[in-house]
Amino acid sequence: MRETVCAIFSLRVFGACLVAGLVAIGSQRVLAQSAPAPITAPPAGLGPWTLTGNQSSEPVGDVLSPTNLLQFEYQFKTAPGTDLNGAPDTVTTDTYKLRGDLTLDLNPQWQLVVRGDLPFIGKNPLSDSNPDGDFIYGLGDVDGQAALIHQFDDRWKAGAGVRLVAPTGGATFGSGKWRVEPVAGLRYALPEISSGSYFEPLARWEYSFAGAPTQKNINDIQFAPSVNFSLPDRLFFTLYPSTDIRWNFGDAVTGQTGRLFLPFDARIGKKFSDYFNVSLEVSIPVIKQYPVYNFMTALRLNLSY
């Protein structure tokens, strides 16, 4: 018990220090800006809505809104599980994730974006080794992603890439499987609503191809019909920011009665400067034939550079 309390205390201290550090850096950026950063002129032949970087009124961190980025995310999630007798139970997961994005401008219309995620996880599953359902902690599945993004004209962008997930979390803190995830999306700017508003449908196919043979095979399609609204005072509101609409073709999971998982998913955030923004996402299932989670919320601190 003493070790568990110490682990929880240490994890919370780590999270608090990391959040405080990022907030301090972002605040310094805000104070250093006496005026908004100027937007460079667009390349010849492209209209005023075509920018190689992130527009000042857009949120950052989306697949088709690339920038050099350091992100800290805290996610709280509850999901179906089982007790020691196989009866339905609920598993709570806390995820602390560091993410880094690097954007390379190949030319005024093409960008290469690479991304990496490092998650640290705490969860309370019931098992023979954890019969009391105490929180246990460890490294989750790390991943890397690369994507190419093309700007067609004033309104249209498109991108495609691939993500590789390594089973560094094992069966306890991850899937226990190597996974590959091709991803593709489009963006249509909506300046008639406001600068930085857009419609961005995004699709991803998650497929496991190696790893522990005793773990479930993964094969599902993930979709996000994202719509972002840029609001006054540099606020933004997004419907379906994450690819959490899912159709499962793989092995059945605990409590599955069909293939579809359809949540209501929304995010609200604020850009405190061109370099720092904070957002909160909340997602609640509407159709849970394929039970990915019961409830999910995520706080993200983004520092671009």
DOMI-410793 format. One record per residue (C-alpha): residue in one letter; x, y, z. Coordinates in steps of 0.1 Angstrom, whole numbers. Example, Ala and Ser with C-alpha at 12.3 -4.5 7.8 and 13.67 -1.06 7.14 Angstrom:
residues 2
<'a'; <123; -45; 78>>
<'s'; <137; -11; 71>>
//
This chain:
residues 305
<'m'; <0; 0; 0>>
<'r'; <28; 24; 9>>
<'e'; <45; 17; -25>>
<'t'; <12; 24; -43>>
<'v'; <6; 57; -25>>
<'c'; <42; 68; -32>>
<'a'; <38; 59; -69>>
<'i'; <5; 79; -72>>
<'f'; <21; 109; -53>>
<'s'; <52; 108; -75>>
<'l'; <31; 106; -107>>
<'r'; <9; 135; -97>>
<'v'; <40; 156; -88>>
<'f'; <56; 148; -121>>
<'g'; <24; 157; -140>>
<'a'; <20; 189; -120>>
<'c'; <56; 200; -126>>
<'l'; <53; 193; -163>>
<'v'; <21; 212; -167>>
<'a'; <35; 241; -147>>
<'g'; <66; 242; -169>>
<'l'; <47; 242; -201>>
<'v'; <23; 269; -188>>
<'a'; <53; 290; -177>>
<'i'; <69; 287; -212>>
<'g'; <36; 295; -229>>
<'s'; <31; 325; -206>>
<'q'; <65; 339; -214>>
<'r'; <57; 336; -251>>
<'v'; <24; 355; -245>>
<'l'; <42; 383; -225>>
<'a'; <69; 386; -252>>
<'q'; <43; 393; -279>>
<'s'; <33; 429; -279>>
<'a'; <15; 424; -312>>
<'p'; <4; 393; -332>>
<'a'; <31; 378; -353>>
<'p'; <28; 390; -389>>
<'i'; <16; 365; -415>>
<'t'; <40; 362; -444>>
<'a'; <27; 368; -479>>
<'p'; <14; 337; -497>>
<'p'; <33; 323; -526>>
<'a'; <25; 337; -561>>
<'g'; <-6; 323; -576>>
<'l'; <-22; 313; -543>>
<'g'; <-49; 333; -525>>
<'p'; <-49; 349; -491>>
<'w'; <-62; 318; -474>>
<'t'; <-33; 296; -485>>
<'l'; <-5; 295; -459>>
<'t'; <23; 271; -456>>
<'g'; <20; 272; -418>>
<'n'; <-8; 273; -393>>
<'q'; <-31; 303; -395>>
<'s'; <-31; 324; -364>>
<'s'; <-67; 317; -356>>
<'e'; <-66; 280; -361>>
<'p'; <-60; 254; -333>>
<'v'; <-27; 236; -337>>
<'g'; <-19; 199; -335>>
<'d'; <-44; 186; -361>>
<'v'; <-31; 163; -388>>
<'l'; <-36; 189; -416>>
<'s'; <-26; 219; -394>>
<'p'; <11; 211; -391>>
<'t'; <36; 230; -370>>
<'n'; <66; 223; -349>>
<'l'; <49; 212; -317>>
<'l'; <55; 199; -282>>
<'q'; <23; 186; -265>>
<'f'; <15; 174; -231>>
<'e'; <-18; 154; -228>>
<'y'; <-36; 141; -198>>
<'q'; <-64; 117; -206>>
<'f'; <-89; 101; -183>>
<'k'; <-109; 71; -196>>
<'t'; <-132; 44; -183>>
<'a'; <-137; 13; -203>>
<'p'; <-154; -22; -200>>
<'g'; <-134; -49; -182>>
<'t'; <-140; -80; -162>>
<'d'; <-135; -91; -126>>
<'l'; <-117; -122; -115>>
<'n'; <-149; -143; -121>>
<'g'; <-153; -129; -157>>
<'a'; <-182; -107; -147>>
<'p'; <-184; -72; -163>>
<'d'; <-164; -45; -145>>
<'t'; <-150; -10; -152>>
<'v'; <-113; -2; -158>>
<'t'; <-101; 33; -153>>
<'t'; <-70; 45; -172>>
<'d'; <-50; 77; -167>>
<'t'; <-27; 85; -196>>
<'y'; <1; 111; -194>>
<'k'; <15; 116; -229>>
<'l'; <44; 136; -244>>
<'r'; <41; 143; -281>>
<'g'; <65; 160; -305>>
<'d'; <58; 171; -341>>
<'l'; <84; 183; -366>>
<'t'; <73; 200; -399>>
<'l'; <95; 203; -429>>
<'d'; <85; 227; -457>>
<'l'; <95; 209; -489>>
<'n'; <81; 237; -511>>
<'p'; <53; 263; -507>>
<'q'; <27; 236; -514>>
<'w'; <42; 204; -499>>
<'q'; <50; 196; -462>>
<'l'; <64; 165; -445>>
<'v'; <53; 161; -409>>
<'v'; <68; 135; -385>>
<'r'; <53; 128; -351>>
<'g'; <62; 107; -320>>
<'d'; <42; 98; -289>>
<'l'; <55; 87; -255>>
<'p'; <27; 76; -231>>
<'f'; <29; 68; -194>>
<'i'; <-1; 49; -181>>
<'g'; <-18; 42; -148>>
<'k'; <-48; 18; -146>>
<'n'; <-67; -5; -122>>
<'p'; <-75; -38; -139>>
<'l'; <-86; -67; -118>>
<'s'; <-63; -98; -123>>
<'d'; <-47; -127; -105>>
<'s'; <-16; -105; -100>>
<'n'; <-37; -75; -89>>
<'p'; <-68; -89; -71>>
<'d'; <-76; -57; -52>>
<'g'; <-77; -36; -84>>
<'d'; <-50; -12; -73>>
<'f'; <-36; 13; -98>>
<'i'; <-5; 1; -115>>
<'y'; <18; 22; -137>>
<'g'; <41; 17; -167>>
<'l'; <51; 28; -201>>
<'g'; <24; 25; -228>>
<'d'; <28; 17; -265>>
<'v'; <50; 43; -282>>
<'d'; <45; 53; -318>>
<'g'; <59; 73; -347>>
<'q'; <41; 88; -377>>
<'a'; <50; 105; -410>>
<'a'; <26; 123; -433>>
<'l'; <28; 143; -465>>
<'i'; <5; 173; -468>>
<'h'; <-4; 192; -500>>
<'q'; <-21; 226; -504>>
<'f'; <-41; 226; -536>>
<'d'; <-56; 261; -535>>
<'d'; <-72; 287; -513>>
<'r'; <-96; 262; -497>>
<'w'; <-83; 226; -502>>
<'k'; <-56; 206; -484>>
<'a'; <-51; 169; -484>>
<'g'; <-27; 146; -466>>
<'a'; <-18; 110; -462>>
<'g'; <7; 91; -440>>
<'v'; <13; 60; -418>>
<'r'; <17; 55; -381>>
<'l'; <37; 26; -366>>
<'v'; <29; 15; -330>>
<'a'; <53; -6; -310>>
<'p'; <41; -29; -282>>
<'t'; <63; -14; -256>>
<'g'; <35; -14; -230>>
<'g'; <30; -52; -233>>
<'a'; <-3; -68; -226>>
<'t'; <-9; -47; -194>>
<'f'; <-3; -12; -206>>
<'g'; <-8; -17; -244>>
<'s'; <-23; -40; -269>>
<'g'; <7; -65; -269>>
<'k'; <7; -61; -308>>
<'w'; <27; -43; -334>>
<'r'; <2; -21; -353>>
<'v'; <3; -1; -385>>
<'e'; <-22; 27; -392>>
<'p'; <-25; 43; -426>>
<'v'; <-42; 77; -423>>
<'a'; <-57; 101; -449>>
<'g'; <-77; 133; -448>>
<'l'; <-90; 164; -465>>
<'r'; <-95; 199; -454>>
<'y'; <-119; 225; -468>>
<'a'; <-115; 260; -454>>
<'l'; <-147; 279; -443>>
<'p'; <-137; 315; -442>>
<'e'; <-173; 325; -447>>
<'i'; <-178; 314; -411>>
<'s'; <-146; 328; -396>>
<'s'; <-109; 328; -403>>
<'g'; <-95; 294; -392>>
<'s'; <-129; 275; -395>>
<'y'; <-128; 243; -416>>
<'f'; <-143; 209; -424>>
<'e'; <-117; 181; -421>>
<'p'; <-128; 145; -426>>
<'l'; <-101; 121; -415>>
<'a'; <-99; 82; -418>>
<'r'; <-75; 57; -403>>
<'w'; <-72; 20; -406>>
<'e'; <-56; 3; -375>>
<'y'; <-42; -32; -382>>
<'s'; <-21; -55; -360>>
<'f'; <5; -77; -377>>
<'a'; <28; -92; -351>>
<'g'; <32; -94; -313>>
<'a'; <20; -117; -286>>
<'p'; <-1; -145; -301>>
<'t'; <-23; -147; -271>>
<'q'; <-35; -111; -275>>
<'k'; <-65; -100; -296>>
<'n'; <-59; -92; -332>>
<'i'; <-68; -56; -341>>
<'n'; <-85; -46; -373>>
<'d'; <-107; -15; -373>>
<'i'; <-116; 15; -393>>
<'q'; <-115; 49; -375>>
<'f'; <-132; 80; -387>>
<'a'; <-135; 117; -376>>
<'p'; <-158; 141; -396>>
<'s'; <-141; 171; -379>>
<'v'; <-156; 206; -381>>
<'n'; <-137; 234; -364>>
<'f'; <-152; 268; -356>>
<'s'; <-128; 297; -348>>
<'l'; <-145; 320; -323>>
<'p'; <-138; 355; -309>>
<'d'; <-110; 360; -285>>
<'r'; <-90; 332; -302>>
<'l'; <-113; 305; -289>>
<'f'; <-121; 274; -310>>
<'f'; <-147; 247; -308>>
<'t'; <-144; 214; -327>>
<'l'; <-168; 185; -333>>
<'y'; <-151; 151; -336>>
<'p'; <-115; 161; -332>>
<'s'; <-104; 125; -327>>
<'t'; <-108; 94; -349>>
<'d'; <-130; 77; -324>>
<'i'; <-159; 66; -347>>
<'r'; <-149; 30; -352>>
<'w'; <-160; -1; -371>>
<'n'; <-144; -33; -358>>
<'f'; <-134; -61; -382>>
<'g'; <-110; -77; -357>>
<'d'; <-115; -99; -326>>
<'a'; <-144; -92; -304>>
<'v'; <-137; -73; -272>>
<'t'; <-154; -74; -237>>
<'g'; <-191; -66; -240>>
<'q'; <-192; -64; -278>>
<'t'; <-226; -69; -295>>
<'g'; <-219; -54; -329>>
<'r'; <-192; -36; -349>>
<'l'; <-200; 1; -345>>
<'f'; <-187; 26; -319>>
<'l'; <-202; 61; -323>>
<'p'; <-195; 87; -296>>
<'f'; <-204; 124; -293>>
<'d'; <-170; 140; -293>>
<'a'; <-163; 177; -289>>
<'r'; <-133; 200; -280>>
<'i'; <-131; 236; -268>>
<'g'; <-99; 255; -265>>
<'k'; <-81; 288; -265>>
<'k'; <-50; 302; -282>>
<'f'; <-32; 324; -257>>
<'s'; <-7; 333; -284>>
<'d'; <5; 320; -317>>
<'y'; <28; 296; -297>>
<'f'; <6; 283; -269>>
<'n'; <-29; 269; -266>>
<'v'; <-50; 248; -242>>
<'s'; <-79; 225; -251>>
<'l'; <-103; 202; -234>>
<'e'; <-120; 173; -252>>
<'v'; <-150; 153; -239>>
<'s'; <-164; 122; -255>>
<'i'; <-195; 101; -245>>
<'p'; <-207; 70; -265>>
<'v'; <-240; 72; -283>>
<'i'; <-238; 37; -299>>
<'k'; <-215; 12; -281>>
<'q'; <-219; -21; -300>>
<'y'; <-181; -21; -301>>
<'p'; <-172; -7; -266>>
<'v'; <-141; 13; -270>>
<'y'; <-147; 33; -238>>
<'n'; <-175; 44; -215>>
<'f'; <-163; 80; -211>>
<'m'; <-132; 99; -222>>
<'t'; <-118; 134; -215>>
<'a'; <-85; 148; -225>>
<'l'; <-66; 180; -215>>
<'r'; <-39; 191; -240>>
<'l'; <-13; 218; -236>>
<'n'; <3; 227; -270>>
<'l'; <35; 247; -273>>
<'s'; <45; 254; -309>>
<'y'; <80; 266; -319>>
//
